[in-house]
Amino acid sequence: MLKTGKILFNKKGQSAVEYIIVAAGLMGAFLSFYVLYSHLVPQQFDQGARVILTDYSTN
């Protein structure tokens, strides 16, 4: 048990833990942006298409 604690508290162990935490945070941020934009971009295209088609059909 003490050996595991020493591994986490030395420089290499601390760097590894920090790297894992930062990598997980970045992965979560990228996934949340992907989910947001994968729903937002198609809606924007649909709205733009409606505007273009209504403008085209009135002329």
N, CA and C of each residue as an Amber inpcrd file, in Angstrom:
protein
   177
   0.8300000  -1.1970000   0.0000000   0.0000000   0.0000000   0.0000000
   0.8660000   1.2500000   0.0000000   1.9240000   1.2470000   0.7970000
   2.7980000   2.4060000   0.8330000   3.5200000   2.6030000  -0.4870000
   3.8330000   1.5070000  -1.1520000   4.5300000   1.6170000  -2.4260000
   3.6520000   2.3280000  -3.4590000   2.3630000   2.0220000  -3.4810000
   1.4500000   2.6870000  -4.4100000   1.3750000   4.1750000  -4.1000000
   1.3220000   4.5290000  -2.8470000   1.2920000   5.9390000  -2.4570000
   2.5580000   6.6560000  -2.8620000   3.6980000   5.9980000  -2.7250000
   4.9610000   6.6170000  -3.1200000   5.0240000   6.8210000  -4.6310000
   4.4540000   5.9040000  -5.3910000   4.4630000   6.0380000  -6.8510000
   3.6360000   7.2530000  -7.2700000   2.5090000   7.4630000  -6.6340000
   1.6480000   8.5840000  -7.0030000   2.2130000   9.9280000  -6.5650000
   3.0460000   9.9270000  -5.5300000   3.5450000  11.1950000  -5.0150000
   4.9130000  11.5760000  -5.5590000   5.5940000  10.6920000  -6.2840000
   6.8480000  11.1240000  -6.8820000   6.5520000  11.8840000  -8.1640000
   7.5780000  12.4830000  -8.7760000   7.3720000  13.3550000  -9.9390000
   6.7810000  12.6170000 -11.1350000   7.2800000  11.4180000 -11.4210000
   6.7660000  10.6810000 -12.5740000   5.3130000  10.2820000 -12.3750000
   4.9770000   9.8320000 -11.2040000   3.6020000   9.4450000 -10.9200000
   2.6550000  10.6220000 -10.9610000   3.1120000  11.7490000 -10.4160000
   2.2750000  12.9450000 -10.4340000   2.0630000  13.4250000 -11.8650000
   3.1010000  13.4050000 -12.6760000   2.9690000  13.8220000 -14.0700000
   2.0160000  12.9020000 -14.8300000   2.0960000  11.6060000 -14.5620000
   1.2140000  10.6610000 -15.2460000  -0.2390000  10.9030000 -14.8590000
  -0.4880000  11.1330000 -13.5910000  -1.8550000  11.3910000 -13.1310000
  -2.3710000  12.6950000 -13.7280000  -1.5330000  13.7340000 -13.7370000
  -1.9520000  15.0030000 -14.3300000  -2.2290000  14.8380000 -15.8270000
  -1.4070000  14.0770000 -16.5080000  -1.6010000  13.8460000 -17.9380000
  -2.9280000  13.1390000 -18.1890000  -3.2340000  12.1390000 -17.3920000
  -4.4940000  11.3990000 -17.5610000  -5.6860000  12.3090000 -17.2990000
  -5.6060000  13.1410000 -16.2710000  -6.7170000  14.0410000 -15.9470000
  -6.9200000  15.0700000 -17.0560000  -5.8250000  15.6490000 -17.5570000
  -5.9350000  16.6480000 -18.6220000  -6.4470000  15.9970000 -19.9090000
  -5.9430000  14.8060000 -20.2250000  -6.3950000  14.1180000 -21.4400000
  -7.8850000  13.7860000 -21.3480000  -8.3410000  13.3470000 -20.1840000
  -9.7640000  13.0390000 -20.0160000 -10.6080000  14.3120000 -20.1220000
 -10.1230000  15.4050000 -19.5630000 -10.8550000  16.6710000 -19.6640000
 -10.9560000  17.1690000 -21.0960000  -9.8530000  17.0760000 -21.8420000
  -9.8810000  17.4990000 -23.2360000 -10.7800000  16.6040000 -24.0770000
 -10.7400000  15.3160000 -23.7950000 -11.6030000  14.3850000 -24.5300000
 -13.0690000  14.7050000 -24.2640000 -13.3980000  14.9910000 -23.0290000
 -14.7690000  15.3750000 -22.6900000 -15.1860000  16.6620000 -23.3740000
 -14.2700000  17.6390000 -23.4350000 -14.5870000  18.9030000 -24.0990000
 -14.8060000  18.6890000 -25.5870000 -13.9340000  17.9140000 -26.2300000
 -14.0930000  17.6630000 -27.6610000 -15.3740000  16.8910000 -27.9530000
 -15.7020000  15.9310000 -27.1150000 -16.9430000  15.1740000 -27.3220000
 -18.1740000  16.0630000 -27.1520000 -18.1410000  16.9440000 -26.1700000
 -19.2960000  17.8250000 -25.9690000 -19.4510000  18.7930000 -27.1370000
 -18.3310000  19.3300000 -27.6700000 -18.4260000  20.1940000 -28.8480000
 -18.9210000  19.4130000 -30.0620000 -18.4660000  18.1820000 -30.1960000
 -18.9130000  17.3610000 -31.3280000 -20.4210000  17.1180000 -31.2600000
 -20.9110000  16.7720000 -30.0840000 -22.3460000  16.5200000 -29.9240000
 -23.1300000  17.7990000 -30.1960000 -22.6450000  18.9230000 -29.6970000
 -23.3330000  20.1950000 -29.9040000 -23.3940000  20.5480000 -31.3850000
 -22.2480000  20.4870000 -32.0510000 -22.2100000  20.9190000 -33.4400000
 -22.7850000  19.8900000 -34.4020000 -22.8110000  18.6190000 -34.0280000
 -23.4150000  17.6320000 -34.9230000 -24.9330000  17.8090000 -34.9920000
 -25.5140000  18.4500000 -33.9930000 -26.9500000  18.7560000 -34.0470000
 -27.1970000  20.1670000 -34.5750000 -26.2720000  21.0760000 -34.3050000
 -26.4730000  22.4740000 -34.6660000 -26.2570000  22.7290000 -36.1510000
 -25.2250000  22.1430000 -36.7340000 -24.8930000  22.4160000 -38.1360000
 -25.9850000  21.9350000 -39.0980000 -26.5240000  20.7220000 -38.9650000
 -27.6200000  20.3380000 -39.8720000 -28.8450000  21.2490000 -39.7460000
 -29.1350000  21.7210000 -38.5450000 -30.2590000  22.6380000 -38.3790000
 -29.9920000  23.9520000 -39.1100000 -28.7520000  24.4260000 -39.0520000
 -28.4080000  25.6590000 -39.7500000 -28.5350000  25.4900000 -41.2650000
 -28.1260000  24.3270000 -41.7880000 -28.2730000  24.0690000 -43.2170000
 -29.7420000  24.0170000 -43.6150000 -30.5740000  23.3940000 -42.7930000
 -32.0100000  23.3370000 -43.0960000 -32.6240000  24.7330000 -43.1070000
 -32.2700000  25.5420000 -42.1240000 -32.8050000  26.9000000 -42.0750000
 -32.3230000  27.7200000 -43.2740000 -31.0580000  27.5790000 -43.6310000
 -30.5330000  28.2950000 -44.7920000 -31.2030000  27.8460000 -46.0760000
 -31.4450000  26.5530000 -46.1970000 -32.1130000  26.0300000 -47.3990000
 -33.5320000  26.5720000 -47.4960000 -34.2280000  26.6510000 -46.3660000
 -35.5860000  27.2040000 -46.3920000 -35.5740000  28.6650000 -46.8360000
 -34.6360000  29.4410000 -46.3430000 -34.5460000  30.8490000 -46.7260000
 -34.2510000  30.9790000 -48.2080000 -33.3110000  30.1900000 -48.7030000
 -32.9470000  30.2580000 -50.1160000 -34.1290000  29.8300000 -50.9910000
 -34.8040000  28.7370000 -50.6200000 -35.9120000  28.2500000 -51.4440000
 -37.1010000  29.1970000 -51.4170000 -37.4170000  29.7820000 -50.2820000
 -38.5380000  30.7320000 -50.2300000 -38.1910000  31.9920000 -51.0050000
 -36.9600000  32.4480000 -50.9200000 -36.5430000  33.6260000 -51.6800000
 -36.5410000  33.3330000 -53.1730000 -36.1290000  32.1480000 -53.5470000
 -36.0850000  31.7420000 -54.9550000 -37.5030000  31.5760000 -55.5200000
 -38.3980000  31.0280000 -54.7230000 -39.7580000  30.7850000 -55.2220000
 -40.5760000  32.0720000 -55.3150000 -40.2530000  33.0840000 -54.5520000
 -40.9950000  34.3530000 -54.6280000 -40.5420000  35.2000000 -55.8100000
 -39.3350000  34.9590000 -56.3240000 -38.8470000  35.7510000 -57.4710000
 -39.3120000  35.1410000 -58.7110000
